[in-house]
Amino acid sequence: MGRKNNRKRLPVIRHRTNPVRRGDVFFADLGYHNGTSVQSGCRPVLVISNDRGNYHSDTINVIPMTGCFKRPDLPCHTVLYPAQIKNRHRPFSTATVLSEQITTISKSALRGYVGRIEDQNVLSDIEHTLLFHLGLCRGNDKLLTADEHYNNTEVNYV
């Protein structure tokens, strides 16, 4: 409990002039989930919901990130480096994108814009880990790279 009181609180984004877009990275308040492995607190998240939905809805789909590298071997994890985030507005350390923890949050939970992932190869790798985690992509019992994924005729979408 004392840990959350020691954290610096980022201000709530009240009136954002730019729309939230797929590929944006924010800090967001994910609430607290004590005693579970669910990511909680104020942490970086990647917006993965589509831009039309992001424009019209009060909620967005995000993937939380962590600075902890306990399980880099999991096929649903992708490492994101600071250089891969363009137009950075806040400091950002190397993080792991946790595709197995996809969640829906209110836009009011957004606390600070970090930047945007514009490299389509990086987004493609993250999308692939998400599809793989959800069981929507299969390929010869091995995780395919983004290039292998798009060039492999044995990949099937359910």
N, CA, C and O of each residue as an XYZ file, in Angstrom:
632
protein
N       0.803     -1.195      0.000
C       0.000      0.000      0.000
C       0.848      1.261      0.000
O       0.529      2.224     -0.697
N       1.934      1.263      0.782
C       2.767      2.443      0.859
C       3.439      2.773     -0.454
O       3.779      3.928     -0.710
N       3.634      1.757     -1.297
C       4.317      1.955     -2.564
C       3.551      2.897     -3.483
O       4.153      3.738     -4.150
N       2.229      2.763     -3.523
C       1.470      3.627     -4.434
C       1.479      5.083     -3.980
O       1.349      5.985     -4.809
N       1.629      5.329     -2.679
C       1.662      6.703     -2.178
C       2.980      7.397     -2.482
O       3.038      8.627     -2.510
N       4.041      6.626     -2.710
C       5.355      7.203     -2.985
C       5.562      7.531     -4.457
O       6.536      8.197     -4.809
N       4.665      7.077     -5.317
C       4.824      7.319     -6.750
C       4.378      8.722     -7.118
O       3.414      9.257     -6.571
N       5.106      9.299     -8.058
C       4.725     10.609     -8.567
C       3.510     10.430     -9.467
O       3.543      9.628    -10.400
N       2.454     11.158     -9.199
C       1.229     11.051     -9.974
C       1.303     11.956    -11.192
O       1.632     13.137    -11.081
N       0.993     11.392    -12.356
C       0.908     12.191    -13.566
C      -0.493     12.782    -13.655
O      -1.450     12.146    -13.214
N      -0.638     13.967    -14.206
C      -1.966     14.586    -14.272
C      -2.886     13.836    -15.230
O      -2.433     13.219    -16.194
N      -4.175     13.901    -14.948
C      -5.179     13.320    -15.827
C      -5.251     14.173    -17.086
O      -5.230     15.402    -17.010
N      -5.336     13.526    -18.239
C      -5.485     14.246    -19.500
C      -6.960     14.594    -19.650
O      -7.783     13.709    -19.884
N      -7.299     15.860    -19.520
C      -8.701     16.286    -19.561
C      -9.165     16.559    -20.994
O     -10.169     16.002    -21.438
N      -8.450     17.401    -21.705
C      -8.852     17.782    -23.053
C      -7.667     17.574    -23.973
O      -6.782     18.425    -24.060
N      -7.650     16.458    -24.648
C      -6.561     16.152    -25.555
C      -6.958     16.630    -26.943
O      -7.982     16.206    -27.479
N      -6.154     17.510    -27.527
C      -6.490     18.054    -28.837
C      -6.240     17.039    -29.942
O      -6.953     17.035    -30.944
N      -5.244     16.181    -29.778
C      -4.963     15.154    -30.769
C      -5.708     13.879    -30.393
O      -5.745     13.509    -29.219
N      -6.301     13.203    -31.373
C      -7.005     11.965    -31.043
C      -6.022     10.859    -30.635
O      -4.862     10.861    -31.047
N      -6.499      9.933    -29.834
C      -5.708      8.757    -29.477
C      -5.660      7.860    -30.702
O      -6.694      7.573    -31.306
N      -4.451      7.413    -31.075
C      -4.306      6.608    -32.290
C      -3.621      5.286    -31.984
O      -2.854      5.171    -31.028
N      -3.908      4.297    -32.807
C      -3.246      3.000    -32.722
C      -1.743      3.229    -32.876
O      -1.309      3.924    -33.795
N      -0.952      2.646    -31.977
C       0.490      2.822    -32.005
C       0.995      3.873    -31.035
O       2.203      3.999    -30.831
N       0.075      4.641    -30.425
C       0.478      5.634    -29.422
C       0.880      4.930    -28.129
O       0.332      3.885    -27.778
N       1.844      5.519    -27.430
C       2.272      5.022    -26.130
C       1.957      6.098    -25.099
O       2.328      7.260    -25.266
N       1.276      5.705    -24.047
C       0.897      6.603    -22.954
C       1.318      5.987    -21.630
O       1.622      4.797    -21.554
N       1.334      6.809    -20.591
C       1.274      6.291    -19.237
C      -0.202      6.276    -18.894
O      -0.933      7.213    -19.218
N      -0.642      5.203    -18.233
C      -2.052      5.079    -17.871
C      -2.171      4.505    -16.468
O      -1.328      3.723    -16.029
N      -3.216      4.897    -15.782
C      -3.514      4.363    -14.456
C      -4.349      3.108    -14.642
O      -5.511      3.181    -15.041
N      -3.753      1.955    -14.353
C      -4.432      0.675    -14.550
C      -5.108      0.166    -13.288
O      -5.578     -0.971    -13.254
N      -5.161      0.985    -12.262
C      -5.765      0.539    -11.011
C      -4.801     -0.358    -10.251
O      -3.624     -0.452    -10.598
N      -5.309     -1.022     -9.204
C      -4.446     -1.886     -8.400
C      -5.049     -3.269     -8.297
O      -6.246     -3.424     -8.053
N      -4.209     -4.273     -8.485
C      -4.616     -5.676     -8.467
C      -3.670     -6.437     -7.544
O      -2.858     -7.243     -7.999
N      -3.782     -6.176     -6.262
C      -2.876     -6.786     -5.294
C      -2.996     -8.305     -5.307
O      -4.090     -8.856     -5.427
N      -1.847     -8.971     -5.182
C      -1.811    -10.425     -5.100
C      -1.993    -11.141     -6.414
O      -2.171    -12.359     -6.426
N      -1.954    -10.420     -7.531
C      -2.101    -11.057     -8.845
C      -0.924    -10.657     -9.733
O      -0.122     -9.797     -9.369
N      -0.834    -11.286    -10.886
C       0.217    -10.925    -11.836
C      -0.274     -9.888    -12.845
O       0.450     -9.533    -13.775
N      -1.501     -9.404    -12.664
C      -2.055     -8.381    -13.551
C      -1.320     -7.072    -13.304
O      -1.132     -6.661    -12.159
N      -0.906     -6.417    -14.393
C      -0.186     -5.155    -14.279
C      -1.083     -4.097    -13.656
O      -2.255     -3.977    -14.013
N      -0.535     -3.340    -12.738
C      -1.328     -2.326    -12.057
C      -0.505     -1.066    -11.859
O       0.693     -1.037    -12.144
N      -1.158     -0.032    -11.370
C      -0.487      1.238    -11.134
C      -0.406      2.061    -12.398
O      -1.061      1.756    -13.395
N       0.396      3.101    -12.353
C       0.597      3.978    -13.500
C       1.796      3.455    -14.284
O       2.923      3.481    -13.790
N       1.555      2.986    -15.488
C       2.623      2.380    -16.289
C       2.397      2.642    -17.763
O       1.303      3.037    -18.166
N       3.430      2.423    -18.577
C       3.252      2.651    -20.014
C       2.341      1.599    -20.638
O       2.357      0.430    -20.252
N       1.550      2.040    -21.608
C       0.670      1.149    -22.356
C       0.748      1.518    -23.836
O       1.018      2.665    -24.192
N       0.509      0.527    -24.686
C       0.474      0.717    -26.130
C      -0.976      0.605    -26.585
O      -1.647     -0.381    -26.280
N      -1.464      1.606    -27.311
C      -2.833      1.588    -27.832
C      -2.867      0.661    -29.045
O      -2.097      0.836    -29.990
N      -3.773     -0.335    -29.014
C      -3.867     -1.270    -30.133
C      -5.241     -1.283    -30.785
O      -5.422     -1.940    -31.810
N      -6.209     -0.578    -30.223
C      -7.535     -0.534    -30.839
C      -7.492      0.311    -32.104
O      -6.609      1.152    -32.273
N      -8.460      0.079    -32.995
C      -8.440      0.765    -34.287
C      -8.793      2.238    -34.141
O      -9.474      2.632    -33.194
N      -8.329      3.042    -35.078
C      -8.463      4.490    -34.994
C      -9.918      4.966    -35.046
O     -10.265      5.955    -34.401
N     -10.759      4.280    -35.797
C     -12.169      4.683    -35.852
C     -12.816      4.496    -34.485
O     -13.523      5.380    -34.000
N     -12.572      3.348    -33.869
C     -13.095      3.103    -32.530
C     -12.492      4.061    -31.518
O     -13.187      4.537    -30.621
N     -11.204      4.346    -31.655
C     -10.544      5.273    -30.735
C     -11.174      6.659    -30.805
O     -11.283      7.343    -29.788
N     -11.585      7.073    -31.991
C     -12.172      8.399    -32.170
C     -13.567      8.492    -31.539
O     -13.904      9.493    -30.906
N     -14.366      7.447    -31.718
C     -15.765      7.508    -31.311
C     -16.044      6.999    -29.897
O     -17.066      7.350    -29.308
N     -15.168      6.197    -29.359
C     -15.444      5.555    -28.075
C     -14.734      6.248    -26.914
O     -13.720      6.921    -27.101
N     -15.276      6.075    -25.729
C     -14.629      6.587    -24.522
C     -13.626      5.585    -23.960
O     -12.900      5.886    -23.013
N     -13.592      4.380    -24.555
C     -12.645      3.361    -24.101
C     -11.698      2.992    -25.233
O     -12.005      3.181    -26.410
N     -10.540      2.462    -24.853
C      -9.534      2.011    -25.820
C      -8.953      0.690    -25.354
O      -8.961      0.386    -24.161
N      -8.447     -0.098    -26.299
C      -7.746     -1.338    -25.977
C      -6.264     -1.044    -25.935
O      -5.716     -0.416    -26.841
N      -5.617     -1.507    -24.870
C      -4.189     -1.258    -24.692
C      -3.485     -2.541    -24.262
O      -4.102     -3.481    -23.762
N      -2.176     -2.543    -24.474
C      -1.313     -3.604    -23.952
C      -0.364     -2.953    -22.958
O       0.383     -2.046    -23.326
N      -0.379     -3.402    -21.690
C       0.538     -2.848    -20.697
C       1.982     -3.246    -20.981
O       2.247     -4.217    -21.691
N       2.900     -2.485    -20.419
C       4.326     -2.774    -20.529
C       4.948     -2.809    -19.143
O       4.407     -2.265    -18.181
N       6.093     -3.460    -19.069
C       6.839     -3.514    -17.814
C       8.322     -3.345    -18.097
O       8.801     -3.696    -19.175
N       9.036     -2.811    -17.137
C      10.486     -2.678    -17.249
C      11.208     -3.921    -16.754
O      12.432     -4.014    -16.849
N      10.452     -4.873    -16.225
C      11.020     -6.110    -15.685
C      11.152     -7.139    -16.809
O      10.228     -7.312    -17.603
N      12.277     -7.807    -16.878
C      12.524     -8.769    -17.950
C      12.620    -10.188    -17.397
O      13.612    -10.875    -17.638
N      11.601    -10.638    -16.657
C      11.618    -11.956    -16.045
C      11.475    -13.078    -17.059
O      12.144    -14.103    -16.926
N      10.625    -12.921    -18.068
C      10.327    -13.999    -18.995
C      10.436    -13.560    -20.457
O       9.432    -13.547    -21.171
N      11.644    -13.199    -20.913
C      11.769    -12.776    -22.314
C      11.542    -13.914    -23.298
O      11.387    -13.679    -24.497
N      11.523    -15.154    -22.797
C      11.347    -16.309    -23.670
C       9.897    -16.549    -24.061
O       9.634    -17.333    -24.973
N       8.949    -15.898    -23.397
C       7.539    -16.107    -23.727
C       7.229    -15.547    -25.113
O       7.653    -14.438    -25.440
N       6.500    -16.295    -25.925
C       6.213    -15.832    -27.290
C       5.250    -14.656    -27.348
O       5.059    -14.070    -28.413
N       4.641    -14.301    -26.220
C       3.713    -13.161    -26.220
C       4.373    -11.895    -25.696
O       3.688    -10.904    -25.446
N       5.700    -11.909    -25.525
C       6.429    -10.726    -25.065
C       7.263    -10.154    -26.206
O       7.855    -10.897    -26.989
N       7.303     -8.824    -26.292
C       8.123     -8.119    -27.273
C       8.872     -7.015    -26.538
O       8.279     -6.265    -25.763
N      10.162     -6.917    -26.780
C      10.959     -5.858    -26.159
C      10.822     -4.589    -26.999
O      10.949     -4.622    -28.223
N      10.562     -3.476    -26.322
C      10.417     -2.180    -26.982
C      11.512     -1.254    -26.466
O      11.623     -1.028    -25.261
N      12.316     -0.721    -27.376
C      13.441      0.143    -27.020
C      13.051      1.613    -27.180
O      12.210      1.939    -28.018
N      13.646      2.493    -26.394
C      13.311      3.921    -26.486
C      13.451      4.488    -27.901
O      12.657      5.341    -28.299
N      14.439      4.034    -28.658
C      14.654      4.549    -30.015
C      13.510      4.193    -30.961
O      13.368      4.811    -32.016
N      12.696      3.206    -30.599
C      11.574      2.802    -31.451
C      10.344      3.682    -31.245
O       9.365      3.557    -31.981
N      10.384      4.565    -30.258
C       9.276      5.473    -30.005
C       9.648      6.852    -30.535
O      10.607      7.467    -30.069
N       8.907      7.321    -31.482
C       9.165      8.621    -32.114
C       8.374      9.714    -31.413
O       7.385      9.447    -30.731
N       8.826     10.944    -31.593
C       8.131     12.105    -31.055
C       7.925     11.985    -29.547
O       6.854     12.289    -29.023
N       8.991     11.528    -28.852
C       8.877     11.298    -27.407
C       8.674     12.595    -26.645
O       9.374     13.581    -26.873
N       7.707     12.583    -25.737
C       7.412     13.717    -24.872
C       7.826     13.459    -23.438
O       7.878     14.390    -22.633
N       8.121     12.208    -23.104
C       8.494     11.825    -21.740
C       9.638     10.827    -21.816
O       9.815     10.157    -22.834
N      10.412     10.725    -20.748
C      11.457      9.698    -20.719
C      10.827      8.310    -20.797
O       9.742      8.077    -20.264
N      11.514      7.405    -21.460
C      11.017      6.044    -21.609
C      12.205      5.093    -21.580
O      13.177      5.286    -22.309
N      12.129      4.075    -20.748
C      13.180      3.063    -20.656
C      12.762      1.841    -21.456
O      11.587      1.670    -21.780
N      13.729      0.998    -21.770
C      13.432     -0.252    -22.445
C      12.372     -1.004    -21.648
O      12.459     -1.105    -20.424
N      11.368     -1.533    -22.351
C      10.250     -2.197    -21.686
C       9.841     -3.443    -22.459
O      10.169     -3.598    -23.635
N       9.127     -4.317    -21.783
C       8.554     -5.498    -22.408
C       7.066     -5.271    -22.605
O       6.352     -4.938    -21.659
N       6.595     -5.452    -23.843
C       5.180     -5.349    -24.155
C       4.552     -6.692    -23.811
O       4.964     -7.727    -24.336
N       3.558     -6.678    -22.932
C       2.946     -7.897    -22.401
C       1.634     -8.195    -23.117
O       0.559     -7.871    -22.612
N       1.724     -8.811    -24.294
C       0.529     -9.031    -25.118
C      -0.502     -9.921    -24.446
O      -1.677     -9.871    -24.809
N      -0.102    -10.727    -23.483
C      -1.074    -11.583    -22.794
C      -1.947    -10.798    -21.817
O      -2.891    -11.349    -21.251
N      -1.640     -9.517    -21.617
C      -2.407     -8.709    -20.669
C      -3.221     -7.612    -21.351
O      -3.464     -6.558    -20.763
N      -3.641     -7.860    -22.586
C      -4.483     -6.899    -23.306
C      -5.679     -6.544    -22.430
O      -6.281     -7.415    -21.804
N      -6.015     -5.262    -22.393
C      -7.109     -4.807    -21.542
C      -7.790     -3.593    -22.154
O      -7.244     -2.941    -23.043
N      -8.977     -3.304    -21.671
C      -9.731     -2.125    -22.098
C      -9.732     -1.128    -20.957
O     -10.017     -1.479    -19.812
N      -9.410      0.127    -21.276
C      -9.415      1.173    -20.261
C     -10.190      2.382    -20.784
O     -10.398      2.531    -21.988
N     -10.602      3.221    -19.876
C     -11.232      4.486    -20.240
C     -10.154      5.471    -20.677
O      -9.033      5.431    -20.170
N     -10.477      6.331    -21.590
C      -9.517      7.366    -21.984
C      -9.172      8.267    -20.803
O      -8.109      8.888    -20.782
N     -10.064      8.339    -19.824
C      -9.783      9.159    -18.642
C      -8.664      8.559    -17.788
O      -8.139      9.242    -16.909
N      -8.291      7.305    -18.023
C      -7.186      6.672    -17.292
C      -5.824      7.068    -17.861
O      -4.795      6.790    -17.246
N      -5.809      7.717    -19.033
C      -4.544      8.140    -19.643
C      -3.954      9.279    -18.831
O      -4.652     10.228    -18.472
N      -2.652      9.175    -18.544
C      -2.007     10.169    -17.686
C      -0.958     11.015    -18.395
O      -0.731     12.158    -17.997
N      -0.327     10.503    -19.409
C       0.697     11.279    -20.090
C       1.103     10.633    -21.393
O       1.358      9.430    -21.446
N       1.163     11.426    -22.442
C       1.573     10.933    -23.755
C       3.080     10.743    -23.759
O       3.823     11.643    -23.368
N       3.538      9.567    -24.204
C       4.968      9.270    -24.283
C       5.469      9.506    -25.695
O       6.475     10.189    -25.890
N       4.783      8.950    -26.682
C       5.210      9.060    -28.070
C       4.433      8.081    -28.928
O       3.343      7.641    -28.562
N       5.008      7.746    -30.076
C       4.307      6.912    -31.049
C       5.267      5.919    -31.685
O       6.406      6.260    -32.005
N       4.800      4.689    -31.864
C       5.568      3.690    -32.624
C       5.137      3.828    -34.080
O       3.994      3.536    -34.431
N       6.058      4.274    -34.914
C       5.730      4.470    -36.326
C       6.317      3.385    -37.214
O       5.878      3.213    -38.352
N       7.297      2.653    -36.713
C       7.933      1.590    -37.486
C       6.955      0.425    -37.642
O       6.598     -0.229    -36.663
N       6.531      0.175    -38.864
C       5.545     -0.882    -39.118
C       6.082     -2.272    -38.781
O       5.297     -3.161    -38.452
N       7.380     -2.481    -38.854
C       7.943     -3.779    -38.475
C       7.791     -4.026    -36.978
O       7.501     -5.147    -36.558
N       7.983     -2.992    -36.179
C       7.818     -3.121    -34.731
C       6.353     -3.404    -34.404
O       6.052     -4.309    -33.626
N       5.439     -2.626    -35.003
C       4.013     -2.858    -34.773
C       3.597     -4.246    -35.249
O       2.785     -4.911    -34.608
N       4.150     -4.672    -36.362
C       3.835     -5.995    -36.891
C       4.284     -7.097    -35.935
O       3.559     -8.070    -35.723
N       5.465     -6.949    -35.362
C       5.952     -7.940    -34.396
C       5.029     -8.012    -33.176
O       4.724     -9.101    -32.689
N       4.588     -6.857    -32.688
C       3.686     -6.829    -31.531
C       2.333     -7.422    -31.905
O       1.763     -8.188    -31.127
N       1.810     -7.082    -33.082
C       0.546     -7.656    -33.541
C       0.647     -9.171    -33.654
O      -0.288     -9.890    -33.302
N       1.779     -9.651    -34.146
C       1.957    -11.096    -34.287
C       1.938    -11.786    -32.925
O       1.317    -12.838    -32.773
N       2.612    -11.202    -31.936
C       2.603    -11.823    -30.604
C       1.187    -11.826    -30.035
O       0.799    -12.763    -29.337
N       0.418    -10.786    -30.330
C      -0.964    -10.724    -29.864
C      -1.813    -11.803    -30.542
O      -2.563    -12.513    -29.872
N      -1.701    -11.928    -31.856
C      -2.428    -12.970    -32.589
C      -2.033    -14.362    -32.109
O      -2.882    -15.236    -31.940
N      -0.746    -14.555    -31.894
C      -0.251    -15.852    -31.429
C      -0.832    -16.159    -30.051
O      -1.276    -17.280    -29.801
N      -0.831    -15.180    -29.165
C      -1.360    -15.379    -27.812
C      -2.851    -15.715    -27.835
O      -3.301    -16.579    -27.082
N      -3.611    -15.048    -28.683
C      -5.053    -15.268    -28.754
C      -5.420    -16.520    -29.538
O      -6.598    -16.858    -29.649
N      -4.421    -17.212    -30.085
C      -4.689    -18.436    -30.828
C      -5.257    -18.184    -32.205
O      -5.896    -19.064    -32.781
N      -5.034    -16.993    -32.747
C      -5.545    -16.653    -34.071
C      -4.520    -16.891    -35.165
O      -4.818    -16.699    -36.344
N      -3.317    -17.306    -34.791
C      -2.246    -17.523    -35.763
C      -1.470    -18.760    -35.340
O      -1.045    -18.878    -34.191
N      -1.289    -19.681    -36.281
C      -0.511    -20.887    -35.998
C       0.493    -21.087    -37.122
O       0.222    -20.762    -38.278
N       1.649    -21.622    -36.772
C       2.634    -21.890    -37.808
C       3.697    -22.856    -37.349
O       4.627    -22.450    -36.652
N       3.596    -24.102    -37.709
C       4.619    -25.132    -37.488
C       5.186    -25.189    -36.068
O       6.374    -25.462    -35.895
N       4.374    -24.941    -35.072
C       4.784    -25.030    -33.662
C       5.963    -24.150    -33.308
O       6.662    -24.437    -32.336
N       6.208    -23.107    -34.046
C       7.264    -22.168    -33.679
C       6.759    -20.758    -33.918
O       5.919    -20.518    -34.785
N       7.283    -19.840    -33.138
C       6.914    -18.442    -33.318
C       7.654    -17.904    -34.531
O       8.878    -18.008    -34.614
N       6.927    -17.339    -35.455
C       7.525    -16.820    -36.674
C       7.896    -15.357    -36.502
O       7.229    -14.621    -35.775
N       8.956    -14.939    -37.169
C       9.258    -13.515    -37.212
C       8.203    -12.853    -38.091
O       7.448    -13.540    -38.780
N       8.148    -11.527    -38.069
C       7.151    -10.826    -38.871
C       7.314    -11.155    -40.358
O       6.322    -11.362    -41.056
N       8.562    -11.204    -40.847
C       8.789    -11.525    -42.257
C       8.352    -12.949    -42.569
O       7.700    -13.190    -43.585
N       8.707    -13.899    -41.698
C       8.287    -15.283    -41.906
C       6.770    -15.393    -41.877
O       6.166    -16.136    -42.651
N       6.177    -14.643    -40.973
C       4.729    -14.681    -40.808
C       4.023    -14.300    -42.102
O       3.079    -14.978    -42.509
N       4.456    -13.242    -42.747
C       3.776    -12.772    -43.954
C       4.176    -13.541    -45.208
O       3.447    -13.518    -46.200
N       5.317    -14.219    -45.184
C       5.769    -14.962    -46.339
C       5.447    -16.453    -46.261
O       5.583    -17.164    -47.257
N       5.021    -16.935    -45.095
C       4.777    -18.347    -44.881
C       3.358    -18.696    -45.306
O       2.398    -18.109    -44.807
N       3.218    -19.648    -46.224
C       1.895    -20.033    -46.695
C       1.208    -20.983    -45.723
O       0.013    -21.238    -45.867
N       1.938    -21.521    -44.725
C       1.342    -22.450    -43.792
C       0.721    -21.763    -42.578
O       0.204    -22.443    -41.691
N       0.759    -20.455    -42.518
C       0.141    -19.733    -41.409
C      -1.343    -19.613    -41.689
O      -1.751    -19.184    -42.768
N      -2.151    -19.997    -40.705
C      -3.599    -19.943    -40.862
C      -4.208    -19.053    -39.798
O      -3.808    -19.098    -38.635
N      -5.176    -18.248    -40.197
C      -5.934    -17.447    -39.247
C      -7.240    -18.161    -38.995
O      -7.921    -18.575    -39.934
N      -7.587    -18.305    -37.747
C      -8.811    -19.005    -37.378
C     -10.002    -18.099    -37.617
O     -11.140    -18.497    -37.369
